[in-house]
Amino acid sequence: MTKWQATVRDMKVNRVAYLMVAPFFLVFFIFTVLPVILSVFFSFTIFNMLEAPKFIFMDNYIRLILDDDIFLLAIKNTLIFAAITGPVSYLLSLLLAWFINELTPKIRAVVTLIFYAPSISGQIYLIWTILFSGDQYGYVNGLLMKMNVITSPIQFFQNPSYIMPLVIIVALWTSLGTAFLSFIAGFQTIDRSLYEAAAVDGVKNRWQELWYVTLPTMRPQLMFGAIMAITQSFGFGGVITALCGFPSTDYVAHTIMHHLEDYGGQRFEMGYASAIATILFFFMVGANLLVRKVLSKVGN
């Protein structure tokens, strides 16, 4: 029996289960899988949404790599941003969840809300525009001038030297989102008898418990958190625009998302924008495969 025949037989045997899953699968295919397929198709065309797409094969990708200096700068900024915020926010979420899990239930609920609040508070990140306002009334400028560290206000979100460090700090500040909650839930579901069995097998301290018992048990939550971190770090763009404007000074914080919004949302070069989106998609797929390989080593 071939694999296809075995699959068909399995679908007949479990037809009720497949029928119950079918509505979700249909919605997922239409609104998630199909747009990705269409994006890949349009990336090989010239398409302005008014005329029929014209097939040009690899010209959009050649133009991106050879003729678009801003895109190469966007790739560089995106990779730097993702390489810092992704792993740091992931480890920060895991360590804070581990720390909070040791607290009593009432204190745990309050501390969880405090750390989670920035990610659900909409545009709360705009508080950073007050702290780092470019005039003497900004809290940071006012403090530095009062301490005689500076003599005139610094334009933090217009000065290329400060833009990237500041947006990275803001990204980390708002990064304790869904992954953070999934880690806390994962810690709560671990069977305590596993720690007793590990102690009998020679596990001596909390770090060994974390590595040999806790993290291997939490692999599903770790994978989910990694996917959220990858999505967030590669797709971070709106907050940068709100803080630094579009484009940022000297394109110092210009990411692939900004380039995509520029050509897709303002110039309506949908074929070119689809090529940018396709490259971003494969960056995320590559990061996902890398994380899967790293997580497979946990507990070994």
Backbone bond lengths (Angstrom), bond angles and torsions (degrees), N, CA, C in turn:
res aa  C-N    CA-C-N  psi(-1)  N-CA   C-N-CA  omega(-1)  CA-C   N-CA-C  phi
1 M - - - 1.475 - - 1.542 109.54 -
2 T 1.321 115.66 130.29 1.468 119.19 179.79 1.528 110.20 -76.26
3 K 1.361 115.00 168.41 1.465 119.89 179.87 1.524 111.34 -64.30
4 W 1.343 116.59 -37.93 1.455 120.75 179.22 1.531 111.14 -64.12
5 Q 1.361 116.30 -43.09 1.459 120.48 178.95 1.530 110.69 -64.50
6 A 1.343 116.48 -38.55 1.465 119.91 177.99 1.524 110.83 -64.53
7 T 1.353 116.40 -38.28 1.471 120.39 178.86 1.527 110.83 -65.70
8 V 1.337 116.64 -43.98 1.473 120.57 179.00 1.522 110.31 -61.84
9 R 1.323 116.82 -42.43 1.473 119.79 179.50 1.533 110.35 -64.58
10 D 1.335 116.12 -39.85 1.470 119.62 178.17 1.534 111.04 -64.09
11 M 1.333 116.93 -37.46 1.467 120.01 179.13 1.522 111.16 -67.51
12 K 1.335 116.95 -35.28 1.471 119.80 177.73 1.521 111.14 -68.09
13 V 1.334 115.82 -41.53 1.467 119.61 -178.87 1.527 111.09 -67.04
14 N 1.354 116.56 -39.20 1.475 121.21 -176.77 1.534 111.01 -108.90
15 R 1.340 116.52 38.80 1.466 120.34 -173.94 1.530 112.48 -62.26
16 V 1.331 118.44 -31.82 1.463 120.93 179.63 1.539 110.25 -64.93
17 A 1.317 115.59 -44.18 1.468 119.82 179.44 1.530 110.35 -63.78
18 Y 1.341 116.53 -42.53 1.471 120.11 179.96 1.523 111.33 -65.40
19 L 1.346 117.44 -36.82 1.466 120.61 177.80 1.528 111.35 -65.52
20 M 1.335 117.71 -36.47 1.463 121.05 179.74 1.537 110.95 -70.40
21 V 1.336 116.18 -32.78 1.466 119.90 -179.72 1.533 111.39 -81.56
22 A 1.333 117.02 -21.11 1.467 121.71 -172.83 1.529 114.03 -54.92
23 P 1.365 120.89 -45.37 1.474 119.04 -179.76 1.520 113.28 -58.70
24 F 1.336 116.88 -44.63 1.466 119.58 178.65 1.517 110.57 -63.87
25 F 1.351 116.20 -43.43 1.468 119.31 -179.43 1.527 110.63 -61.00
26 L 1.359 116.52 -40.17 1.461 120.53 -179.60 1.533 110.99 -63.16
27 V 1.340 117.06 -46.17 1.468 121.28 179.12 1.524 110.49 -64.48
28 F 1.338 116.02 -42.39 1.467 120.30 179.42 1.529 110.69 -62.44
29 F 1.326 116.43 -41.22 1.470 119.62 -178.56 1.531 110.82 -66.88
30 I 1.342 116.34 -43.60 1.473 120.14 -175.65 1.534 111.39 -68.35
31 F 1.343 116.68 -42.11 1.466 119.20 -171.70 1.533 114.03 -100.33
32 T 1.336 117.90 -6.70 1.469 119.48 179.83 1.525 112.13 -123.67
33 V 1.326 116.35 -56.93 1.464 119.54 -175.79 1.525 111.22 -71.73
34 L 1.329 117.02 -46.76 1.470 120.64 -177.05 1.534 112.62 -61.03
35 P 1.354 120.09 -44.07 1.475 118.94 176.61 1.522 113.54 -59.75
36 V 1.338 116.97 -35.60 1.468 119.38 178.01 1.528 110.19 -65.92
37 I 1.347 116.04 -43.77 1.472 119.98 179.21 1.529 110.20 -62.71
38 L 1.335 116.90 -44.17 1.471 120.32 179.63 1.524 111.53 -64.95
39 S 1.345 116.26 -37.31 1.459 119.77 178.89 1.527 110.85 -62.55
40 V 1.326 116.37 -43.11 1.470 120.05 177.86 1.528 109.94 -62.50
41 F 1.339 116.70 -41.26 1.477 120.01 179.60 1.533 110.79 -64.01
42 F 1.337 117.03 -49.07 1.471 119.87 -177.39 1.529 112.33 -67.29
43 S 1.339 116.88 -20.12 1.468 118.91 -179.76 1.529 111.72 -66.60
44 F 1.325 117.04 -15.22 1.468 121.07 177.63 1.523 111.55 -100.42
45 T 1.335 117.12 17.05 1.465 120.22 -176.03 1.529 111.14 -133.47
46 I 1.343 114.40 167.55 1.471 121.93 163.51 1.519 106.40 -100.00
47 F 1.326 117.35 121.63 1.461 120.35 -174.34 1.525 108.46 -144.53
48 N 1.359 116.99 120.46 1.475 120.42 -178.68 1.526 112.35 -113.24
49 M 1.338 118.20 11.72 1.461 125.94 177.05 1.538 112.54 74.63
50 L 1.344 118.45 -4.78 1.456 120.95 177.78 1.528 111.30 -110.02
51 E 1.333 115.02 -32.96 1.454 120.66 179.30 1.521 109.30 -112.37
52 A 1.316 115.32 161.82 1.465 120.17 178.56 1.525 109.80 -64.13
53 P 1.347 118.08 143.18 1.471 119.57 179.25 1.524 111.65 -61.77
54 K 1.347 114.87 141.33 1.470 121.02 179.70 1.526 108.04 -112.39
55 F 1.324 116.61 122.48 1.462 121.73 -175.35 1.527 110.68 -70.46
56 I 1.333 117.23 126.74 1.475 121.82 -179.93 1.531 111.10 -129.67
57 F 1.334 117.02 11.95 1.468 124.37 178.03 1.537 110.81 57.93
58 M 1.364 120.15 -118.69 1.463 122.22 -170.81 1.532 113.47 -94.94
59 D 1.323 118.15 9.71 1.472 120.22 -173.54 1.526 113.25 -59.47
60 N 1.343 117.26 -38.11 1.469 119.35 179.18 1.529 111.20 -62.85
61 Y 1.328 116.56 -42.08 1.466 120.18 -179.55 1.535 110.79 -69.55
62 I 1.346 116.76 -39.22 1.470 119.91 177.51 1.527 110.09 -63.19
63 R 1.339 116.01 -41.73 1.473 120.27 178.62 1.531 110.39 -63.61
64 L 1.336 116.93 -39.49 1.471 120.51 179.97 1.522 111.33 -62.92
65 I 1.323 116.17 -44.48 1.466 120.27 -173.76 1.530 112.13 -79.94
66 L 1.343 117.65 -39.00 1.465 120.70 -171.08 1.527 114.14 -100.58
67 D 1.332 117.82 -28.12 1.472 119.93 -172.44 1.520 115.03 -115.00
68 D 1.323 117.61 -5.56 1.465 119.77 -173.59 1.536 109.86 -115.62
69 D 1.325 116.05 90.39 1.469 120.11 -179.21 1.527 111.62 -65.09
70 I 1.326 117.06 -33.61 1.463 120.19 -179.15 1.533 110.23 -66.10
71 F 1.344 116.78 -35.32 1.466 118.57 178.74 1.527 110.97 -65.87
72 L 1.337 117.25 -41.36 1.470 119.87 178.29 1.529 110.32 -62.97
73 L 1.349 116.31 -37.58 1.462 119.55 176.36 1.535 110.32 -66.62
74 A 1.344 115.93 -36.87 1.471 119.83 178.73 1.521 110.98 -65.47
75 I 1.344 117.13 -38.91 1.470 120.25 177.19 1.520 110.37 -62.63
76 K 1.325 115.95 -45.21 1.470 120.64 179.92 1.529 110.35 -60.36
77 N 1.334 117.11 -47.89 1.467 120.24 -179.59 1.531 111.54 -63.80
78 T 1.345 116.23 -40.70 1.465 119.94 -179.08 1.523 111.26 -64.25
79 L 1.337 116.79 -43.79 1.466 120.02 -179.19 1.530 111.17 -66.44
80 I 1.336 116.89 -40.77 1.470 119.47 177.22 1.524 110.03 -62.82
81 F 1.324 115.06 -46.88 1.460 120.31 -178.82 1.527 110.72 -61.88
82 A 1.361 117.17 -46.52 1.467 120.74 -177.62 1.527 111.45 -68.65
83 A 1.349 116.84 -37.31 1.470 119.86 -178.22 1.523 111.80 -66.50
84 I 1.338 116.86 -27.32 1.467 119.85 179.40 1.524 111.57 -90.75
85 T 1.330 116.35 -53.94 1.473 119.28 -173.50 1.528 112.54 -71.92
86 G 1.349 117.57 -36.33 1.466 119.38 -177.97 1.516 113.06 -60.28
87 P 1.356 118.78 -62.84 1.467 120.01 -179.09 1.529 113.22 -63.41
88 V 1.353 117.52 -40.58 1.468 119.26 -177.60 1.528 111.21 -65.63
89 S 1.343 117.35 -45.70 1.464 119.39 179.81 1.523 110.78 -65.36
90 Y 1.347 116.52 -35.65 1.469 120.36 179.41 1.534 110.91 -64.68
91 L 1.334 116.45 -50.14 1.466 120.42 -179.45 1.530 110.86 -67.03
92 L 1.342 115.68 -37.36 1.466 119.83 178.77 1.539 110.41 -62.49
93 S 1.333 116.52 -43.65 1.463 120.88 178.26 1.525 110.88 -61.95
94 L 1.343 116.32 -43.44 1.464 120.56 -177.99 1.525 111.70 -66.29
95 L 1.336 116.35 -45.98 1.464 119.40 -178.00 1.529 111.70 -67.95
96 L 1.329 117.35 -40.92 1.469 119.43 177.69 1.520 111.35 -65.40
97 A 1.340 116.64 -39.26 1.470 119.49 177.59 1.524 110.50 -64.14
98 W 1.334 116.39 -38.77 1.463 120.64 178.38 1.533 110.33 -64.44
99 F 1.334 115.67 -43.01 1.466 120.47 178.75 1.537 110.91 -65.05
100 I 1.310 116.79 -45.73 1.469 120.76 -177.60 1.524 110.44 -66.15
101 N 1.323 117.72 -31.61 1.461 121.03 -179.94 1.531 112.24 -62.70
102 E 1.334 116.83 -23.13 1.464 120.77 -179.21 1.526 112.11 -81.57
103 L 1.325 117.91 -10.37 1.464 120.74 -177.95 1.524 110.98 -81.60
104 T 1.325 115.45 165.66 1.465 119.85 176.30 1.529 109.08 -69.67
105 P 1.350 118.45 155.36 1.474 120.72 -174.00 1.527 114.18 -53.24
106 K 1.331 119.86 -44.09 1.464 121.50 -176.88 1.536 110.99 -67.09
107 I 1.327 116.10 -46.89 1.470 119.51 178.74 1.522 110.21 -65.50
108 R 1.346 116.96 -36.54 1.464 121.31 179.29 1.528 111.31 -60.22
109 A 1.336 116.21 -41.88 1.467 119.85 -179.46 1.530 111.21 -63.92
110 V 1.342 116.57 -41.33 1.466 120.20 -179.38 1.525 110.99 -67.92
111 V 1.335 117.05 -45.75 1.471 120.70 -178.55 1.521 110.82 -65.65
112 T 1.344 116.76 -39.31 1.470 120.17 177.36 1.518 110.91 -59.39
113 L 1.337 117.01 -43.83 1.467 120.74 179.06 1.526 111.15 -62.63
114 I 1.340 116.62 -40.37 1.469 120.45 -178.91 1.528 110.88 -62.37
115 F 1.345 116.39 -45.07 1.461 119.70 -177.72 1.532 112.04 -75.11
116 Y 1.341 117.15 -30.45 1.458 120.72 -175.81 1.530 112.11 -83.61
117 A 1.329 116.80 -22.96 1.469 121.51 -172.86 1.536 114.13 -53.92
118 P 1.360 119.92 -44.64 1.474 118.40 -177.69 1.519 114.61 -57.54
119 S 1.344 117.54 -31.60 1.464 119.72 -176.64 1.516 112.78 -79.39
120 I 1.336 119.06 -14.28 1.466 120.68 -178.20 1.526 111.39 -114.38
121 S 1.317 116.36 7.27 1.460 119.51 -174.54 1.521 113.08 -97.57
122 G 1.313 116.95 28.58 1.465 120.99 175.11 1.512 112.45 60.17
123 Q 1.325 116.59 -115.23 1.462 121.02 -174.99 1.527 112.10 -97.00
124 I 1.342 116.06 34.05 1.461 119.70 -179.77 1.531 111.25 -64.19
125 Y 1.360 116.28 -20.54 1.463 119.16 179.33 1.537 111.96 -62.78
126 L 1.355 115.56 -17.52 1.467 118.54 179.69 1.526 111.99 -67.22
127 I 1.345 116.76 -10.76 1.469 119.01 175.47 1.527 110.31 -61.44
128 W 1.356 115.63 -24.73 1.469 119.45 178.85 1.520 111.30 -69.24
129 T 1.345 117.17 -24.40 1.470 118.90 175.87 1.527 110.91 -70.24
130 I 1.338 116.51 -27.06 1.471 120.00 176.09 1.535 109.70 -75.98
131 L 1.333 115.18 -45.01 1.468 118.81 -179.29 1.527 111.33 -62.10
132 F 1.356 116.44 -42.70 1.465 120.47 -174.85 1.521 111.40 -109.65
133 S 1.311 117.21 33.38 1.467 120.88 176.47 1.525 110.01 -57.92
134 G 1.352 115.57 144.23 1.457 119.51 -173.35 1.513 115.05 -81.24
135 D 1.334 119.78 8.45 1.461 120.90 176.20 1.531 109.85 -113.87
136 Q 1.308 115.50 -178.53 1.467 119.02 -175.24 1.525 112.92 -71.54
137 Y 1.356 116.00 -10.75 1.461 119.18 178.79 1.526 112.92 -86.45
138 G 1.331 117.50 -8.39 1.452 120.40 173.48 1.527 109.72 -66.55
139 Y 1.314 116.61 140.85 1.472 120.20 -174.05 1.528 111.76 -59.83
140 V 1.337 117.05 -44.23 1.468 119.97 -177.14 1.529 110.20 -69.29
141 N 1.348 116.75 -45.80 1.464 119.40 177.86 1.528 111.04 -61.43
142 G 1.323 116.52 -43.89 1.458 120.31 179.73 1.517 112.30 -60.79
143 L 1.343 116.24 -42.65 1.466 120.38 179.88 1.528 111.54 -65.63
144 L 1.354 115.65 -44.40 1.470 119.55 -179.11 1.524 111.32 -65.60
145 M 1.350 117.18 -38.11 1.471 119.92 178.60 1.523 110.72 -69.54
146 K 1.333 116.71 -36.51 1.465 119.99 178.21 1.523 111.25 -65.42
147 M 1.338 116.29 -32.83 1.476 121.36 179.50 1.530 111.43 -87.68
148 N 1.366 116.50 3.79 1.471 121.72 179.71 1.533 112.70 61.48
149 V 1.328 116.44 26.71 1.462 120.12 175.39 1.522 109.79 -77.99
150 I 1.336 116.70 -36.52 1.458 121.87 177.68 1.525 108.36 -130.16
151 T 1.341 116.18 157.25 1.468 120.09 179.89 1.523 112.64 -105.44
152 S 1.345 117.41 -17.62 1.461 121.29 177.79 1.528 108.52 -139.79
153 P 1.343 117.35 153.34 1.476 120.00 -176.76 1.521 112.50 -61.01
154 I 1.327 115.48 147.65 1.472 122.05 176.74 1.524 108.43 -99.09
155 Q 1.342 115.63 132.84 1.477 120.37 175.91 1.539 107.94 -83.96
156 F 1.334 115.42 81.96 1.461 120.29 -170.85 1.531 112.81 -57.15
157 F 1.352 117.25 -46.10 1.469 120.01 -175.11 1.528 113.23 -89.22
158 Q 1.343 117.12 6.59 1.459 120.55 172.74 1.524 111.18 -117.43
159 N 1.322 117.73 -12.65 1.457 122.21 -179.74 1.533 109.86 -88.54
160 P 1.354 118.87 118.16 1.472 120.83 -177.09 1.529 113.94 -55.84
161 S 1.338 117.21 -25.26 1.475 119.49 -178.57 1.523 112.47 -70.81
162 Y 1.322 117.26 -23.72 1.467 120.34 -174.26 1.534 113.16 -109.22
163 I 1.336 117.96 -17.95 1.471 119.83 -170.84 1.524 112.15 -61.36
164 M 1.341 117.90 -55.79 1.464 120.17 -174.80 1.530 112.22 -62.73
165 P 1.368 119.98 -47.30 1.474 118.29 177.33 1.530 112.77 -57.88
166 L 1.342 117.04 -39.13 1.466 119.04 -178.23 1.527 111.80 -68.48
167 V 1.346 118.27 -43.19 1.465 118.78 -178.84 1.531 110.86 -69.13
168 I 1.333 117.53 -28.88 1.468 119.94 175.28 1.538 110.18 -66.78
169 I 1.338 116.16 -42.28 1.471 119.54 177.52 1.531 111.01 -62.39
170 V 1.338 116.76 -43.50 1.469 120.22 178.93 1.528 110.46 -63.29
171 A 1.349 116.44 -40.49 1.468 119.93 179.55 1.520 111.11 -62.38
172 L 1.328 116.70 -41.94 1.466 120.07 179.05 1.528 110.70 -67.35
173 W 1.339 115.92 -36.53 1.466 120.84 -179.20 1.524 111.26 -63.91
174 T 1.336 116.48 -33.41 1.473 120.47 -178.47 1.530 112.52 -99.01
175 S 1.339 117.32 8.75 1.467 119.33 -171.85 1.521 114.34 -85.27
176 L 1.325 118.01 -12.20 1.473 119.52 -177.09 1.522 109.18 -80.78
177 G 1.311 115.60 74.06 1.458 120.32 -176.02 1.511 113.08 -108.22
178 T 1.334 115.47 -127.09 1.463 121.98 -174.92 1.522 111.76 -61.25
179 A 1.338 117.67 -39.69 1.466 120.28 179.98 1.523 110.84 -61.17
180 F 1.322 116.21 -39.47 1.470 121.14 178.80 1.528 110.43 -59.80
181 L 1.335 116.79 -44.50 1.462 120.15 178.97 1.527 111.34 -67.27
182 S 1.339 117.38 -38.14 1.474 119.41 179.83 1.522 110.71 -65.44
183 F 1.340 117.66 -34.60 1.465 120.10 177.50 1.530 110.30 -65.81
184 I 1.331 116.39 -43.84 1.463 119.55 178.54 1.530 110.33 -61.26
185 A 1.344 116.60 -42.68 1.468 120.17 177.56 1.524 110.58 -63.04
186 G 1.338 117.12 -39.31 1.456 120.63 179.18 1.517 112.35 -62.82
187 F 1.338 116.71 -42.67 1.470 120.21 178.07 1.527 111.15 -61.80
188 Q 1.341 116.50 -33.89 1.457 120.27 -176.76 1.533 112.83 -73.02
189 T 1.331 116.97 -22.06 1.468 119.84 -173.88 1.527 113.29 -96.35
190 I 1.336 118.23 1.04 1.469 120.24 -178.23 1.533 110.08 -73.84
191 D 1.315 115.77 131.20 1.466 121.62 178.78 1.533 109.65 -69.70
192 R 1.345 117.24 121.34 1.476 120.97 -176.91 1.535 112.44 -63.68
193 S 1.343 116.58 -24.59 1.468 118.45 -179.61 1.534 111.49 -65.52
194 L 1.342 117.15 -21.73 1.470 119.81 177.81 1.523 110.90 -64.33
195 Y 1.337 116.46 -36.44 1.470 119.85 178.73 1.524 111.03 -68.09
196 E 1.343 116.43 -37.04 1.466 119.88 178.00 1.525 110.11 -65.60
197 A 1.355 115.63 -42.48 1.466 118.99 178.63 1.530 110.52 -65.23
198 A 1.348 116.22 -37.73 1.466 119.99 179.44 1.528 110.68 -65.87
199 A 1.345 116.84 -37.67 1.469 120.37 178.70 1.527 110.75 -63.35
200 V 1.331 115.99 -38.61 1.469 120.25 177.59 1.532 110.09 -65.20
201 D 1.361 115.84 -33.78 1.470 120.05 -178.15 1.522 113.16 -82.59
202 G 1.356 117.68 -1.22 1.458 119.17 174.25 1.509 116.23 113.01
203 V 1.337 119.06 2.83 1.467 120.42 176.08 1.529 108.85 -69.76
204 K 1.357 116.88 127.34 1.460 119.34 -168.23 1.527 114.30 -110.80
205 N 1.337 119.14 -27.94 1.466 119.30 -174.85 1.526 110.40 -136.10
206 R 1.362 115.57 177.34 1.464 120.86 -174.96 1.521 112.28 -67.46
207 W 1.348 116.68 -33.74 1.457 118.26 179.94 1.529 111.11 -66.37
208 Q 1.336 116.68 -39.60 1.469 119.88 177.02 1.530 110.50 -66.99
209 E 1.336 117.03 -36.68 1.469 119.82 175.30 1.520 110.76 -61.16
210 L 1.353 114.84 -42.35 1.457 119.35 -178.90 1.527 111.28 -63.25
211 W 1.339 116.51 -44.07 1.463 120.95 -173.52 1.533 112.71 -77.78
212 Y 1.361 116.37 -41.43 1.458 119.10 -173.09 1.538 113.86 -94.14
213 V 1.336 117.93 -19.05 1.467 119.84 -176.65 1.538 111.27 -119.80
214 T 1.335 115.97 -57.41 1.464 119.71 -171.07 1.525 112.23 -65.10
215 L 1.328 117.32 -55.93 1.471 120.07 -175.13 1.526 113.26 -64.44
216 P 1.362 119.89 -43.53 1.481 117.40 176.27 1.519 112.96 -61.27
217 T 1.342 117.76 -33.89 1.464 120.04 178.65 1.519 111.42 -69.74
218 M 1.334 115.90 -27.62 1.468 120.45 -175.87 1.529 113.32 -97.29
219 R 1.321 118.43 20.71 1.472 119.73 -176.54 1.534 113.25 -54.76
220 P 1.353 120.56 -42.88 1.483 118.99 178.60 1.529 112.18 -59.73
221 Q 1.350 117.09 -43.42 1.470 119.55 178.89 1.526 111.23 -67.50
222 L 1.344 116.97 -36.99 1.468 120.40 178.54 1.528 110.55 -63.53
223 M 1.336 116.44 -41.05 1.464 120.29 179.42 1.522 110.41 -66.79
224 F 1.325 116.37 -42.92 1.465 119.88 178.81 1.530 110.38 -61.80
225 G 1.331 116.25 -44.30 1.464 120.34 179.43 1.517 111.55 -62.89
226 A 1.337 116.82 -37.54 1.465 120.47 179.15 1.519 110.82 -65.23
227 I 1.322 117.10 -41.95 1.473 120.19 179.50 1.526 110.06 -64.10
228 M 1.327 116.92 -41.28 1.463 119.63 178.68 1.529 110.97 -64.46
229 A 1.351 116.35 -40.20 1.467 120.12 -179.88 1.531 110.96 -65.30
230 I 1.349 116.30 -41.55 1.464 120.35 179.09 1.525 110.41 -63.19
231 T 1.343 116.12 -47.66 1.460 120.48 -179.16 1.521 111.24 -60.05
232 Q 1.335 115.16 -43.30 1.460 119.73 -176.85 1.526 111.72 -68.99
233 S 1.335 116.83 -43.17 1.466 119.53 -175.40 1.526 111.89 -70.94
234 F 1.354 117.84 -37.72 1.464 119.63 179.67 1.529 111.79 -79.54
235 G 1.334 117.45 -24.71 1.462 120.43 -176.65 1.504 114.60 -99.98
236 F 1.333 117.65 9.42 1.467 121.92 -177.59 1.522 109.04 -74.47
237 G 1.323 117.41 113.65 1.454 119.94 -178.89 1.508 112.85 -151.19
238 G 1.324 116.76 -42.08 1.463 120.91 -176.51 1.516 113.39 -61.18
239 V 1.329 117.02 -39.45 1.461 120.72 -179.94 1.530 110.53 -66.84
240 I 1.338 116.36 -38.58 1.474 120.02 178.18 1.521 110.24 -63.13
241 T 1.338 116.41 -42.44 1.462 120.25 178.49 1.522 111.26 -62.32
242 A 1.345 116.43 -41.13 1.463 120.16 -179.52 1.527 111.65 -65.71
243 L 1.326 117.07 -34.06 1.467 120.29 -177.28 1.524 112.47 -86.38
244 C 1.330 117.00 -41.04 1.468 121.02 -170.12 1.527 113.54 -110.85
245 G 1.341 118.19 -8.34 1.449 120.71 -176.26 1.515 111.04 83.24
246 F 1.339 115.88 174.52 1.465 119.91 179.63 1.524 109.72 -131.66
247 P 1.323 119.22 123.24 1.469 124.71 -6.05 1.524 110.80 -78.83
248 S 1.326 116.07 162.06 1.461 119.82 176.42 1.527 109.65 -71.22
249 T 1.334 115.95 161.77 1.472 120.26 -177.24 1.530 111.09 -55.68
250 D 1.339 115.76 126.10 1.478 122.18 -179.49 1.535 112.45 55.95
251 Y 1.334 116.93 22.51 1.470 121.88 -179.60 1.532 111.69 56.70
252 V 1.322 117.14 28.05 1.464 119.55 -173.22 1.524 111.77 -69.56
253 A 1.352 118.02 -23.90 1.470 120.40 177.17 1.524 111.13 -118.96
254 H 1.337 115.69 25.18 1.475 120.99 -178.82 1.530 108.34 -77.99
255 T 1.325 117.74 119.39 1.466 122.00 -178.21 1.531 110.09 -109.70
256 I 1.333 115.32 176.12 1.472 119.83 178.55 1.520 110.39 -61.34
257 M 1.337 117.61 -35.60 1.464 120.66 178.09 1.527 110.87 -61.53
258 H 1.330 117.43 -40.06 1.466 120.37 177.62 1.531 110.76 -64.34
259 H 1.328 116.02 -42.03 1.465 120.00 179.94 1.527 110.00 -64.51
260 L 1.325 116.06 -38.84 1.464 120.93 178.12 1.527 110.94 -64.45
261 E 1.321 117.01 -44.89 1.464 120.64 179.14 1.535 110.89 -65.58
262 D 1.340 116.36 -34.89 1.455 120.38 -179.43 1.533 111.07 -62.34
263 Y 1.349 115.94 -51.99 1.468 119.48 -175.58 1.533 111.89 -82.08
264 G 1.339 118.39 -29.78 1.462 120.11 -178.52 1.511 113.55 -87.38
265 G 1.341 117.74 -37.09 1.457 121.18 -174.07 1.504 115.18 -99.52
266 Q 1.342 118.34 -16.35 1.456 120.24 -177.43 1.533 112.95 -119.95
267 R 1.341 116.76 -41.89 1.475 119.00 -178.61 1.523 112.34 -94.03
268 F 1.330 117.34 -14.56 1.466 123.67 179.50 1.526 112.59 56.14
269 E 1.326 116.78 34.78 1.463 121.56 169.77 1.526 106.61 -90.95
270 M 1.331 115.69 80.20 1.457 120.05 -169.08 1.529 113.03 -68.71
271 G 1.332 117.28 -31.33 1.452 119.26 176.71 1.520 111.39 -65.15
272 Y 1.325 115.41 -45.47 1.469 120.33 178.94 1.527 110.08 -65.87
273 A 1.341 117.05 -41.83 1.458 120.82 178.24 1.536 110.83 -63.67
274 S 1.329 117.29 -36.54 1.469 120.50 178.35 1.523 110.75 -64.82
275 A 1.340 116.91 -36.45 1.471 119.39 176.66 1.524 110.70 -64.22
276 I 1.336 117.01 -40.61 1.471 120.76 177.00 1.534 110.06 -62.83
277 A 1.354 116.15 -44.76 1.461 120.13 -179.67 1.525 111.68 -64.03
278 T 1.328 116.59 -36.67 1.469 120.08 179.64 1.525 110.81 -65.90
279 I 1.325 116.45 -42.69 1.471 119.45 177.65 1.522 110.62 -63.00
280 L 1.334 117.27 -42.35 1.463 120.82 177.38 1.526 110.62 -61.62
281 F 1.335 116.60 -40.06 1.468 121.13 178.95 1.528 110.72 -60.34
282 F 1.340 116.46 -45.76 1.467 118.43 -178.12 1.537 111.49 -71.76
283 F 1.332 117.86 -27.58 1.473 119.44 171.91 1.531 109.66 -60.72
284 M 1.336 116.51 -44.22 1.465 120.55 -179.08 1.527 111.04 -67.03
285 V 1.342 117.08 -40.25 1.463 120.19 178.31 1.528 109.99 -62.14
286 G 1.337 116.79 -43.60 1.460 120.26 178.54 1.520 112.20 -62.01
287 A 1.346 116.10 -43.26 1.464 119.44 178.08 1.526 110.93 -63.82
288 N 1.331 116.30 -37.01 1.467 120.52 179.02 1.533 110.87 -63.98
289 L 1.331 117.31 -44.33 1.464 120.91 179.53 1.531 110.68 -63.77
290 L 1.343 115.96 -38.99 1.466 119.95 178.91 1.526 110.94 -63.87
291 V 1.341 116.12 -43.39 1.462 120.02 -179.86 1.525 110.93 -65.26
292 R 1.336 116.59 -40.08 1.474 120.02 177.58 1.529 110.75 -58.14
293 K 1.336 116.00 -42.05 1.462 120.02 -179.33 1.525 110.82 -65.57
294 V 1.347 115.74 -40.68 1.469 119.46 179.78 1.527 110.80 -66.99
295 L 1.334 117.15 -43.65 1.466 120.33 -178.33 1.527 112.12 -66.84
296 S 1.350 116.88 -26.15 1.468 118.78 178.37 1.521 111.45 -66.83
297 K 1.354 117.25 -17.15 1.469 121.22 179.67 1.531 112.16 -87.02
298 V 1.345 117.14 -11.16 1.465 120.40 -176.44 1.527 110.47 -63.27
299 G 1.327 115.66 128.31 1.452 121.03 177.34 1.518 114.60 86.94
300 N 1.348 117.59 -5.09 1.467 119.19 -179.71 1.529 110.82 -84.36
